[in-house]
Amino acid sequence: MSNSAWKDPLSNAPAPEVGVLLKTILVQRPPFIAVLNGAVGNNYQCGPNRWPIPDEWLWSWRELGSMPNPLPSPPTKPSGYRDGLFYPPADGQSCWIRRFPEAAPAQSGTWSGAKLGFQLASGVFLPWYSVVAWKPQGAPST
């Protein structure tokens, strides 16, 4: 990784197709690798499956010296919670979802692979980038 400083993605976007490390506004989510695919405007492709993320969810970026292949995956937490970007649930899987720090209650939702997010019973849809972690609902929510 280069020693470049973290930059604002809205006022100072990277060059297209350059590997970057991104931070989102969810500070609990570890930085992840992405590529700006074309013009600025919701065109960052993230993680091993190159999922899109809107610019307004990005906090900062910095250039990578080179793109690792394969992309490194973060470890699964001892609590069983997983990062959906690297460990997505099976389509239709019922999950416990964490949007905020561990002290906040988990939400119940169902993963939609077609929409890349979680549908809550309340009718609210949470895209993948708005969720810090998930785990199968058969496990305790804590």
N, C-alpha and C positions, 0 to 999 in steps of 0.2 A: 504494500500500500504506500502511496506517496505521502509526503509530509505536508501536503497542502492543507490550508485552513478550511474550516467548514464555511460554506457559502449559501446564500439565500437562493432557492430555486426559482423564485418568481422574478427577481431582478437580475440574477446572474446565472442563467441556466447553463448546464454543460453542453458541449458539442454533441450532436446526434451520434448514436452508436458507441459512445465512450462509456466504459464501465464506471459506475459510481457507487458509493456507499450512501444510502439515504437514511435520514431520521424523520420520523413522522411527529405530528403533534401529540400523539400518545407516547409520553415519555417512558412508559413501562415497556414498550416494544423495543427490542434491541435493533440497532441499525441493520439494514439488509442491502444486498447488492441489487442494482437495477441498471437499466439502459434507457436513455432518452431515445425514443423511436420516432425520428422526424421532427417536426416543428414543436415548439413549446405549446402546451395546452392539453393536459391529461394524457400525455403520450409516454409516460414512464412505464416500462415493462419490468416487473419485479419478480425476483426469485426464479426457481428452476422452471416454472411453467409460464413465466413472462406475463403475469397478471397485470392489468392496468390499475393505476391509482391516480385519482384527481390531484392536480397541483395544489389545491387548497388544503390537502391533508399533509403536505410536506413541510418539514421544519428547516432542514438543511441538507447539504450534500457535500461530498468531497470526492475527488477523482481517485480511482484505483490505479496502481502502477500497471497492473495487468489483470485480466479476468481469470479467476481460478476456474479450473474445469476438472471435476464437477464443482458446482457451487457448494460451499460448506453449509451444513444444516446446523441450526442451534440444537443443543441437547433438550430432551424432554425433561421438564421439571419433576422433582421428586413427588409433587402433588399429583402428577399424572396429566397436568395441563400441557397442551401442545401449541406450537405456533402454527396457525392455519395456513400460512404461506408455504411452509415447508412440509407440513404434515396435515393436508386437508382431510376432513372426514369423508366417509363414503356418501354418495348422493342419497338424500333422504334420512341420514342418520340423526337421531335425537342426541342433543349435546347440552352440556353445561357450558356457558359462555362467560368469559371474564372480559369486561370492557375497561375496568379500572383496577386500582391496586387490590391486593389480596383481601383487604379489610372490607371491600364492597361485596354485596351479595352476588352470587352467580345468577345468570338468567338462563331460562330454558328455551331452546330453539332447535330448529331443524335445518340442516345444511342443504343448500341448493347448489349443486355443481354448475348448473346452467346459468345461474345468476351470480355465482361466486359470493355467496353470503348466507346469512342465517335468518330464517323466518321465525319470529317470535309468535307465541299464541295470541298476543295482543293485537297482531296484525302489523306490527312494526317490522321492517326489513333492515338488517344490519349488514352492510357490505363487509367483505373480508378485512379491509384496512381499518375498520372501526372497532375491531375485536382484538384484544391483546392475546388471548389464548382460549382454547376449548378442550374439553375431554368428553368421552362417551358418557351418556346419561346413566348407564348402569352403575357407574362409580359414584361415590358420595360427592356432593358439590363442593366440599371444602378441600 
